[in-house]
Amino acid sequence: MTHGEEPLRFEVLGLLRVVRAGQEVDLGAAKQRAVLAVLLLARNSPVSRGQIIEAVWGDNVPSSAVNLVQTYVAGLRRALEPARARRAPAELLTSVGDGYLMRVEPGALDLDVFERQVLLANRMRAAGDLAGAAVELDDALALFRAEPLGGVSGLFADVERGRLVERRLAVLEERAELGLAIGQGPELVSQLSALVVEHPLRERGHGLLMRALVQAGRQAEALAAYREARRVLIDELGVEPGPELRRVHQAVLAGDSPEPERAPVRVPQQATPAEPAPRTIPAQLPRAPVALVGRTAELACMDAVLRDHDGPVLLVTGPAGVGKTALALHWAHRVREEFPDGQLYVDVHGYDPNREPLEIGEVLNRFLRALGVPAGDTPVSVDERSALLRTLLADRRMLVMLDNVRSSADLLPLLPGAPSCVVVTSRRRLVGLVAQVEAKLIELDMLDPDAAVDVLGRIAGRSDVEAHALRQLAALCDGLPLALRIAAARLAVSPRLAVAELVEELQDEHGRLAALGLEDGEGTVRAALDASRRALPAVPSRLLAIIGLHPGADLTPHVVAAMGDVPLVEAQRALDALTAANLLSLSEPGRHVAHDIVRVYTKTLAGELSEPERRAATGRMLDYYLHCSDLADGLLPINRGSVLVAPEHRPAHVPALSGAADAMAWFDAERANLIAATEHASASGWHVHAWQLPYTLSRYLWLRTERETSLRITEAALQAATALNDDDARFVMQFNLGVALLQSERFDEALEAQRGALEVARRKEDVHQQARALTTVAGTLQDLGRAEEAEAHYREAMEISRVAGSKWAEANAHHHLGLLYLTTQRFDDAMPWLHVALRMYHEVGEQCGEAACHVDLSTALLETGDMEGALSSARMALAVACDAVSPYHQALAHDRLAAVFDRLGAAGAAAHWQRALALFTELGAPEADGVRARLARTRAVSVG
């Protein structure tokens, strides 16, 4: 549960519900509820994606099932932890391996409460308290409000529902058994009669009914009940009643009591206590670190766990070098007075490159010897040693620390019960430990900048004069305590080494890991990370090196599958393994990132790959981004050229994109990676990718008004096209460079670039390209105030477009000629050209052009006094822009609507200008300044 939120109550014994503070939580769609049901029934245990998919969809698995599961899990996380920050890790529903784990506190699930009360009733019955046991079962059965898992459909839900119904029936029969034992037979007749009608094939129910009838003095009805039971069993199953039912029948016939003989409850005699043997009190904790900086929150969390739980297991986990052992030892020394029976400690060496991890039997031997067990008395088998350890610790309050654990598989024999406390440190999130003993997770991340500088200052002993350089050094060490201590130690032993000099040395990523080493090679950051890598399976270990070739900020399973040439599910499992090993972390669902030190490490590993392997993986990465960017670009509501994008390695797995909204969302999510891939291609001589990636990005960047980025990558793309000596590529990039320069209002340079594109098109005798280039040349001439030249170019563009059959180019020329007339206040001349352009845009499906043309037509109608027509066109512009998922064109439409309302003197102008201003500002578009001025003028008039 997220700090500060009300506890949740989960219900499956009826309608599936989650309740917080008396209010039901909205669990979303049916399939999302089904996912929750799967996770709840496996509470505190990991469930793989495959298991979830099979449970929710059965044999009808959609191709997008993995993405759907991720979406439903994200939805559940939002519903269950609404106060969680967007990028903060989930606490209740966590990613584990290739699946998820639902954390449910004891008593939070009604099914667990049910089973706990049934168990208590069994204990009370064994102790002879039959009436108390009956009350507990009544309370347990009352938790079944209706048919279990109500509102959840599918084969999995049906199977689990049947299991829960069967469990309820068994407990109902147990409750009836207790009732008969304490003489409640007459009161049970009605209930048992209904039970046998509803479940006529359950022999035990028939027997219970007969016994209740006898207690009520209704022997004849008891015999009739037997005859009915026998008839049903023979008719339905073809069998005679079983021995228990026949025994009850014979007892009734003989007039005897049908109640079975009950053994008396035996109370064991109090044994005379033996003289206690002297106890050995071990104190094995190693020395604690001198100072612990920046871990106040984690220490407070550990204190709270100890305070609120009797005999907890704490799992301290995090990346190599993050200070897990230091934190655990510091806390253990801080609380050791609360464990008067001593402390046991062992370093399991799970990540030591020079030795094998300790076997479980050896750890048990060490603990038993520390507790005073002579070597000759140590049992042979691991199970017996474990049992002896638990016996020795059963009534002791001890602190047990297991350091550097690699796997949870061998831990359970080492764990004592309450009131002892166990602290485990590991680089992995030990899911088995969390699931089986409800270990409390303490996850360590890098130190914040202030704490990192504090660590450097304490060890290096440098003055405040170098404070700025120390902050730079802390950033280069990524806040990793091991790296910080090594860097600080270098400064401490070299008083003449200036902090700025060490900063300069570490700024070279290729040598950073080598620089963060000690003289004898022990304790280096590289060694710690190598140990984590050695603990990985083969595929994640290989992919850790390959992802070092990725130039972007984060990773998705799709790009990792492409780079590693592995199936998508294998890439996902590898990323989950790397995340579990704290070498990567989840920035948001489906996106993994590495801290700076780990990123440097992966680049170092990538540099150790063979040249052919590096080139092949890089090529597959660039091909993946180019192919997906081309797919998304083709879905945008704006015309594009006819460039053939055909990467050599077409990726086997791509994200599901079905429309403009999906395309824009994908571009938004991958923007930084796409720009990084483009720049990497340009810098590394991948010339085809260096111009085709900017081509596929150009319309997206235009829609998002990212003008500086567009200009930068387009200039580099033109250089790549020139290096290829490819006229088609040169035309496209000359054309796009003209557009980018025009957006930056560098009109003379734009005109030069556009005329260069026109020259290439004429040399190639490509009429389609000539028509496009002529229109852009005309538009720039218009911006330069050369209206007559612009008009001539527009008309030439129309003529060539007709010859070429390029309706989009023809529509664009009509639109811009109409706009030319509009800007020269020839409003009546403008409208016919704008109407024709609208029709052509609509025919070719050019929604952005259509929206912009509606805006311009609205302007013309407004200036000619057709207010109704102007309002209608502006509203149409907004509708088309919304369909096109273009915030820029939506802002244009809002601006135009505001102008119409303002001219009419009607309410609504300010609201539309506010919306236009918000959109333009979010896009960083220069049009925001004009809208801001118009809005301010309107407000001033309103106030006056």
Secondary structure, DSSP 8 states (H G I E B T S, - for coil): --TTS--EEEE-SSB-EEEETTEE----SHHHHHHHHHHHHTTTS-EEHHHHHHHHHTT---TTHHHHHHHHHHHHHHHH-TTS-TTS--SSEEEETTEEEE---TT-BHHHHHHHHHHHHHHHHHTT-HHHHHHHHHHHHTT--SSTTBT--SHHHHHHHHHHHHHHHHHHHHHHHHHHHTT-HHHHHHHHHHHHHHSTT-HHHHHHHHHHHHHTT-HHHHHHHHHHHHHHHHHHHS----HHHHHHHHHHHHT---S-----------------------B------S---S-HHHHHHHHHHHHHSSS-EEEEE-STTS-HHHHHHHHHHHHGGG-TT-EEEEE--TT-TTS----HHHHHHHHHHHTT--GGGS-SSHHHHHHHHHHHHTT---EEEEES---STTTGGG---TT-EEEEEESS--HHHHHHH--EEEE-----HHHHHHHHHHHH---GGGHHHHHHHHHHTTT-HHHHHHHHHHHHH-TTS-HHHHHHHHTSHHHHHHHS--TTSTT-HHHHHHHHHHTS-HHHHHHHHHGGG--SS-B-HHHHHHHHT--HHHHHHHHHHHHHTTSSEEEETTEEE--HHHHHHHHHHHHTS-HHHHHHHHHHHHHHHHHHHHHHHHHSSS---------SS--S------SHHHHHHHHHHHHHHHHHHHHHHHHHT-HHHHHHHHHHHHHHHHHTT-HHHHHHHHHHHHHHHHHHT-HHHHHHHHHHHHHHHHHTT-HHHHHHHHHHHHHHHHHHT-HHHHHHHHHHHHHHHHHTT-HHHHHHHHHHHHHHHHHHT-HHHHHHHHHHHHHHHHHTT-HHHHHHHHHHHHHHHHHHT-HHHHHHHHHHHHHHHHHTT-HHHHHHHHHHHHHHHHHTT-HHHHHHHHHHHHHHHHHHT-TTHHHHHHHHHHHHHHHT-THHHHHHHHHHHHHHHHH-
